[in-house]
Amino acid sequence: MNNIKIFIFSCCTCLFLFIGSAFAKTQPNVLMIMVDNLGYGELGVYGGGSLRGAPTPNIDTLAAQGLRLTNFNVEPQCTPSRSALMTGRHPIRSGTTKVVWGMLYGLTQWEQTLPELLSEQGYSTGMFGKWHLGDTDGRFPTNQGFDEWYGIANTTDESQYSSQYKYDGKVGLKPVVQEAKRNKTPTDIAPYDLDMRRQIDTDLTAKAIDFMTRQVKADKPFFAYVPLTQVHLPTLPHPDFIGVTGNGDFADSVVEMDHHVGEMVAALEKLGVTDNTIVIFASDNGPEEVAAYHGTSGYWRGHYFTALEGSLRAPFIVRWPNKIKSGTVSNEIIHMTDLLPTFAKIMDFDLPDDRIIDGVVQTGVLFNENGKSAREGFPVYNGDEMYAYKWRDWKIHFIELNSMFGTPKKLNVPHIYNLTKDPKESYNIAPDSTWVLPVVMKKVIEFNKTLVKEPPIKLGTPDPYKPKG
């Protein structure tokens, strides 16, 4: 009788271990490709591609295999967008409101990041590309949840420094490509100059593929975050892509970017993990405005560093075979902050409960459960000020700024635009749409109350940081 009990107990234990092991293997891998300053109008599936002199067949195919969002919203600048992705919080809360130079910046150690939360679920986390959320000890990617990192701490602008007029290397910044392991001091790999600027995305792609290969061999779920540097200025293609389009450096760089996306997606197929890998392709901002490197926001108006729709509305494509229906398109409002809580829902992990999380779960859109967004709008900050509020298909501007090179103008009476009737935000229709103002102002007041409830971290706040109260 005892032997029978032991046998049954052993069988149950084996079954439990088998089920547990099988469940662990259902944790989806994530390949998140974040490109830099790619405007809404550049890709073929968003109305660009060949019309822009730069076909994007690999990214277009990815869209055909998954879901394409036409109302995905980001922050107006690089650092805020990346902060929103990592924390699920509006950057005004995190002290990451704008791009800065020469001062302490980035995420405090108090913030809980997406890679930290995924690490707690047993994920291997690797980052290959541009960080722009801190360049000092304690604020590198490998201090914020990534097991390994190869790339640049700040921005691609810096690759120009050593070639600029009267550059003095004795006092001027010497940008470098770096790599590091978790909680280790980064090692300088090479100068980040114009030659390396042309080479870096090829290296990032190879590093990302190597990371994914190692994790598959180790039978570990992975989060591969690949923030490529293209098409940020200076938009210079790899030597292998110079002249491929006949339409200049920018078009050549778009084709190069598409090629690298194709390489990473093909690697998943070769590794046999396509069906269990969520692939995301997105842009962190609207297009460049600087002449010679300028991009297009297509159907919308404006470039980054403004609150115009061309600054906020960016490409977003997600593929997960047999989970997300192929060939689908949604115009529901989704914000960068929504990615973290949506991952939490999919991967079944808890969000921090000691801070405000602005993002909402968007599985209703991703899995076509009801096709509806869990949000109706969001505040638009440019730096430390609220420039606008987007609600449904309306945009209310409190500060007018039509160009990153312009001067912000505080409006005595907010401007009201309907994005369906007027996608270029050219005609203020306040006189016949004043009903919208009290609706939106109530939401602004509600949001401002949360900043009193949880005072924002100030830009430049050092570690260790602890919220008061």
Secondary structure as UniProt FT lines:
FT   HELIX           2..25
FT   STRAND          29..35
FT   TURN            40..41
FT   HELIX           44..46
FT   HELIX           49..52
FT   HELIX           57..64
FT   STRAND          67..73
FT   HELIX           78..87
FT   HELIX           91..94
FT   TURN            109..110
FT   HELIX           114..119
FT   TURN            120..122
FT   STRAND          124..130
FT   TURN            137..138
FT   HELIX           141..143
FT   TURN            144..145
FT   STRAND          148..152
FT   HELIX           156..163
FT   TURN            165..166
FT   TURN            169..171
FT   STRAND          176..181
FT   TURN            182..183
FT   STRAND          187..191
FT   HELIX           194..217
FT   TURN            218..219
FT   STRAND          222..226
FT   TURN            230..231
FT   HELIX           239..241
FT   TURN            242..243
FT   HELIX           249..271
FT   HELIX           274..276
FT   STRAND          277..283
FT   TURN            291..292
FT   TURN            298..299
FT   HELIX           309..312
FT   STRAND          313..319
FT   TURN            321..323
FT   TURN            326..327
FT   STRAND          328..330
FT   STRAND          334..335
FT   HELIX           336..338
FT   HELIX           339..347
FT   HELIX           363..366
FT   TURN            367..368
FT   STRAND          377..382
FT   TURN            383..384
FT   STRAND          385..391
FT   TURN            392..393
FT   STRAND          394..400
FT   TURN            404..405
FT   STRAND          409..418
FT   TURN            419..421
FT   TURN            423..424
FT   HELIX           430..432
FT   TURN            434..435
FT   HELIX           436..453
FT   TURN            459..460
//
